[in-house]
């Protein structure tokens, strides 16, 4: 029977997500899984995804309006 890898889960929560121990122990397994980006059906956005969004939707310059004028 395999169980949870508690050291890895705690390291991910406390170090990676910066949760306090109290916050960690109050989470349900489903909440922790969601926070770690697992099981959502869509993988968490990575840098390449963010870069693609920034290219498709660049920030407006000072004074530019939504209609492009």
N, C-alpha and C positions, 0 to 999 in steps of 0.2 A: 504494500500500500504506500503510495507516495503522498506526501503532505505538502503544505505550503513551504516555500523557501523563505522563512521568516526573516533571516538576515538580509536577503536581497530585497524583499518587500519593504522592510524598515529603512534600508539605505535609500531606496528609490523615493520613499515618502519623506523621510527626514532631510536627506541631502538634496535630492533632485527636485522635489516639490516644496521643500522648506516648510514642511508641516511641523507643528509641535508634537511631542508624544501624545498629548491629550487629543489633539485633532486626529492623529493617526488612528488611535484606538476607538474613536467615535465613528469612524467611517465604516460603511458596509463594504463587503468585498466588491460589489458592483460599482459603488462610488469610486473606490480606489482604482479599479480597472478602467473606468471611464477617465479619471484624472490622469492616468498613465497613458492614455491614448489607445487603449486596446478594446476590441470588441465593438467598436462603433460602426463597423462596416466600411467606413472611409478612414484611410490612414491619416494620422495627424499631419498638418502642413509642415513641410520642411522648407529649407532656405530656397530651393529651386522653385517651389510653389509660390512663396512670397515674392521672389524676383519676377515671376511671370505676372502676378497680380499688379506689381508696381509698374511694370512695362505696359500692361493693358490699361491701367487706370492711374496715370501719373498725377502727382499733386498739381494743383492749379498754381499759376504764378500770381504774384501780388496784383490784385485788381482784375484778374480774369473772372468772367462770369460763367455760369453753367451753359449759356447759349453760345459761348465761344467769343463773345465780343469784349 
